[in-house]
Amino acid sequence: MSDTSVKKVSSAHSPTGEQGEVYLASGKRVSMRLWRDEQPTQNKPSHKHEYEVVGYVISGRAELEIEGQTVRLEPGDSWVVPANAEHTYRILETFTAVEATAPPYQVHGREQP
């Protein structure tokens, strides 16, 4: 029998991660988190991870630098970071976005909500 349970998550009561991210819904194959009011910064380290990330900008502006390409992100824009792609974000103005990862970011202890 397949899992038909429904989960509702209120971000007001969700746990917060070490980098300020708010952990939202998480399933067996995908999870979602909120980055709320991230302040402008130029010094996020370049990194990569074995999972895929998609995101959607709610407010603010940022630049995504990925594998030598720079993409400007503005409200209403979405993005994809493929698994194992070297990337960094430069936040240009107070930034709020939702990210989803597949498989979930907490699989195998990568990150713990």
Contact map, one row per residue, 1 for C-alpha under 8 A:
11100000000000000000000000000000000000000000000000000000000000000000000000000000000000000000000000000000000000000
11110000000000000000000000000000000000000000000000000000000000000000000000000000000000000000000000000000000000000
11111000000000000000000000000000000000000000000000000000000000000000000000000000000000000000000000000000000000000
01111100000000000000000000000000000000000000000000000000000000000000000000000000000000000000000000000000000000000
00111110000000000000000000000000000000000000000000000000000000000000000000000000000000000000000000000000000000000
00011111000000000000000000000000000000000000000000000000000000000000000000000000000000000000000000000000000000000
00001111100000000000000010000000000000000000000000000000000000000000000000000000000000000000000000000000000000000
00000111110000000000000010000000000000000000000000000000000000000000000000000000000000000000000000000000000000000
00000011111011000000000110000000000000000000000000000000000000000000000000000000000000000000000000000000000000000
00000001111111000000000100000000000000000000000000000000000000000000000000000000000000000000000000000000000000000
00000000111111000000011100000000000000000000000000000000000000000000000000000000000000000000000000000000000000000
00000000011111000000000000000000000000000000000000000000000000000000000000000000000000000000000000000000000000000
00000000111111100000000000000000000000000000000000000000000000000000000000000000000000000000000000000000000000000
00000000111111110000011100000000000000000000000000000000000000000000000000000000000000000000000000000000000000000
00000000000011111000011000000000000000000000000000000000000000000000000000000000000000000000000000000000000000001
00000000000001111101111000000000000000000000000000000000000000000000000000000000000000000000000000000000000000001
00000000000000111111111000000000000000000000000000000000000000000000000000000000000000000000000000000000000000011
00000000000000011111100000000000000000000000000000000000000000000000000000000000000000000000000000000000000000000
00000000000000001111100000000000000000000000000000000000000000000000000000000000000000000000000000000000000000000
00000000000000011111110000000000001100000000000000000000000000000000000000000000000000000000000000000000000000000
00000000000000011111111000000000111100000000000000000000000000000000000000000000000000000000000000000000000000000
00000000001001111001111100000000111100000000000000000000000000000000000000000000000000000000000000000000000000000
00000000001001111000111110000001110000000000000000000000000000000000000000000000000000000000000000000000000000001
00000000111001000000011111000011110000000000000000000000000000000000000000000000000000000000000000000000000000000
00000011100000000000001111100011100000000000000000000000000000000000000000000000000000000000000000000000000000000
00000000000000000000000111110111000000000000000000000000000000000000000000000000000000000000000000000001000000000
00000000000000000000000011111110000000000000000000000000000000000000000000000000000000000000000000000001000000000
00000000000000000000000001111110000000000000000000000000000000000000000000000000000000000000000000000011000000000
00000000000000000000000000111110000000000000000000000000000000000000000000000000000000000000000000000111000000000
00000000000000000000000001111111000000000000000000000000000000000000000000000000000000000000000000011111000000000
00000000000000000000000111111111100000000000000000000000000000000000000000000000000000000000000000011111100000000
00000000000000000000001111000111110000000000000000000000000000000000000000000000000000000000000001111001000000000
00000000000000000000111110000011111000000000000000000000000000000000000000000000000000000000000001110000000000000
00000000000000000000111100000001111100000000000000000000000000000000000000000000000000000000000111100000000000000
00000000000000000001110000000000111111000000000000000000000000000000000000000000000000000000001111100000000000000
00000000000000000001110000000000011111000000000000000000000000000000000000000000000000000000001110000000000000000
00000000000000000000000000000000001111100000000000000000000000000000000000000000000000000000011100000000000000000
00000000000000000000000000000000001111110000000000000000000000000000000000000000000000000010011100000000000000000
00000000000000000000000000000000000011111000000000000000000000000000000000000000000000000010111000000000000000000
00000000000000000000000000000000000001111100000000000000000000000000000000000000000000000111111000000000000000000
00000000000000000000000000000000000000111111000000000000000000000000000000000000000000000111000000000000000000000
00000000000000000000000000000000000000011111000000000000000000000000000000000000000000000110000000000000000000000
00000000000000000000000000000000000000001111100000000000000000000000000000000000000000000100000000000000000000000
00000000000000000000000000000000000000001111110000000000000000000000000000000000000000011100000000000000000000000
00000000000000000000000000000000000000000011111000000000000000000000000000000000000000010000000000000000000000000
00000000000000000000000000000000000000000001111100000000000000000000000000000000000001110000000000000000000000000
00000000000000000000000000000000000000000000111110000000000000000000000000000000000001110000000000000000000000000
00000000000000000000000000000000000000000000011111000000000000000000000000000000001111100000000000000000000000000
00000000000000000000000000000000000000000000001111110000000000000000000000000000001110000000000000000000000000000
00000000000000000000000000000000000000000000000111110000000000000000000000000000001100000000000000000000000000000
00000000000000000000000000000000000000000000000011111000000000000000000000000000011100000000000000001111100000000
00000000000000000000000000000000000000000000000011111100000000000000000000000001111100000000000000001110000000000
00000000000000000000000000000000000000000000000000111110000000000000000000000001111000000000000000111100000000000
00000000000000000000000000000000000000000000000000011111000000000000000000000111100000000000000000111000000000000
00000000000000000000000000000000000000000000000000001111100000000000000000000111000000000000000011110000000000000
00000000000000000000000000000000000000000000000000000111110000000000000000111110000000000000000011100000000000000
00000000000000000000000000000000000000000000000000000011111110000000000011111100000000000000001111000000000000000
00000000000000000000000000000000000000000000000000000001111100000000000000110000000000000000001111000000000000000
00000000000000000000000000000000000000000000000000000000111110000000000001110000000000000000011110000000000000000
00000000000000000000000000000000000000000000000000000000111111000000000001100000000000000001111100000000000000000
00000000000000000000000000000000000000000000000000000000101111100000000111100000000000000011111000000000000000000
00000000000000000000000000000000000000000000000000000000000111110000000111000000000000001111101000000000000000000
00000000000000000000000000000000000000000000000000000000000011111000011110000000000000001111000000000000000000000
00000000000000000000000000000000000000000000000000000000000001111100011110000000000000111100000000000000000000000
00000000000000000000000000000000000000000000000000000000000000111111111000000000000000111100000000000000000000000
00000000000000000000000000000000000000000000000000000000000000011111110000000000100011110000000000000000000000000
00000000000000000000000000000000000000000000000000000000000000001111100000000000000011100000000000000000000000000
00000000000000000000000000000000000000000000000000000000000000001111110000000000000000000000000000000000000000000
00000000000000000000000000000000000000000000000000000000000000001111111000000000000000000000000000000000000000000
00000000000000000000000000000000000000000000000000000000000000111101111100000000000000000000000000000000000000000
00000000000000000000000000000000000000000000000000000000000000111000111110000000000000000000000000000000000000000
00000000000000000000000000000000000000000000000000000000000011110000011111000000000000000000000000000000000000000
00000000000000000000000000000000000000000000000000000000100011110000001111101100000000000000000000000000000000000
00000000000000000000000000000000000000000000000000000000101111000000000111111000000000000000000000000000000000000
00000000000000000000000000000000000000000000000000000001111110000000000011111000000000000000000000000000000000000
00000000000000000000000000000000000000000000000000000001111000000000000001111100000000000000000000000000000000000
00000000000000000000000000000000000000000000000000000001100000000000000011111110000000000000000000000000000000000
00000000000000000000000000000000000000000000000000000111100000000000000010011111000000000000000000000000000000000
00000000000000000000000000000000000000000000000000000111000000000000000000001111100000000000000000000000000000000
00000000000000000000000000000000000000000000000000011110000000000000000000000111110000000000000000000000000000000
00000000000000000000000000000000000000000000000000011100000000000100000000000011111010100000000000000000000000000
00000000000000000000000000000000000000000000000000111000000000000000000000000001111110000000000000000000000000000
00000000000000000000000000000000000000000000000111111000000000000000000000000000111110000000000000000000000000000
00000000000000000000000000000000000000000000000111110000000000000000000000000000011111000000000000000000000000000
00000000000000000000000000000000000000000000000110000000000000000110000000000000111111100000000000000000000000000
00000000000000000000000000000000000000000000011100000000000000000110000000000000000111110000000000000000000000000
00000000000000000000000000000000000000000000011100000000000000011110000000000000100011111000000000000000000000000
00000000000000000000000000000000000000000001111000000000000000011100000000000000000001111100000000000000000000000
00000000000000000000000000000000000000000001000000000000000001111000000000000000000000111110000000000000000000000
00000000000000000000000000000000000000011111000000000000000001111000000000000000000000011111000000000000000000000
00000000000000000000000000000000000001111100000000000000000011100000000000000000000000001111111000000000000000000
00000000000000000000000000000000000000011000000000000000000111100000000000000000000000000111111000000000000000000
00000000000000000000000000000000000000110000000000000000000111000000000000000000000000000011111000000000000000000
00000000000000000000000000000000000011110000000000000000001110000000000000000000000000000011111100000000000000000
00000000000000000000000000000000001111110000000000000000111111000000000000000000000000000011111110000000000000000
00000000000000000000000000000000011111000000000000000000111100000000000000000000000000000000011111000000000000000
00000000000000000000000000000000011100000000000000000011111000000000000000000000000000000000001111100000000000000
00000000000000000000000000000001111000000000000000000011110000000000000000000000000000000000000111110000000000000
00000000000000000000000000000001111000000000000000001111000000000000000000000000000000000000000011111000000000000
00000000000000000000000000000111100000000000000000001110000000000000000000000000000000000000000001111101000000000
00000000000000000000000000000111000000000000000000111100000000000000000000000000000000000000000000111111100000000
00000000000000000000000000001110000000000000000000111000000000000000000000000000000000000000000000011111100000000
00000000000000000000000000011110000000000000000000110000000000000000000000000000000000000000000000001111101000000
00000000000000000000000001111111000000000000000000100000000000000000000000000000000000000000000000011111111000000
00000000000000000000000000000010000000000000000000100000000000000000000000000000000000000000000000001111111001100
00000000000000000000000000000000000000000000000000000000000000000000000000000000000000000000000000000001111111111
00000000000000000000000000000000000000000000000000000000000000000000000000000000000000000000000000000011111111100
00000000000000000000000000000000000000000000000000000000000000000000000000000000000000000000000000000000011111000
00000000000000000000000000000000000000000000000000000000000000000000000000000000000000000000000000000000011111110
00000000000000000000000000000000000000000000000000000000000000000000000000000000000000000000000000000000111111110
00000000000000000000000000000000000000000000000000000000000000000000000000000000000000000000000000000000111011111
00000000000000001000000000000000000000000000000000000000000000000000000000000000000000000000000000000000010011111
00000000000000111000001000000000000000000000000000000000000000000000000000000000000000000000000000000000010000111
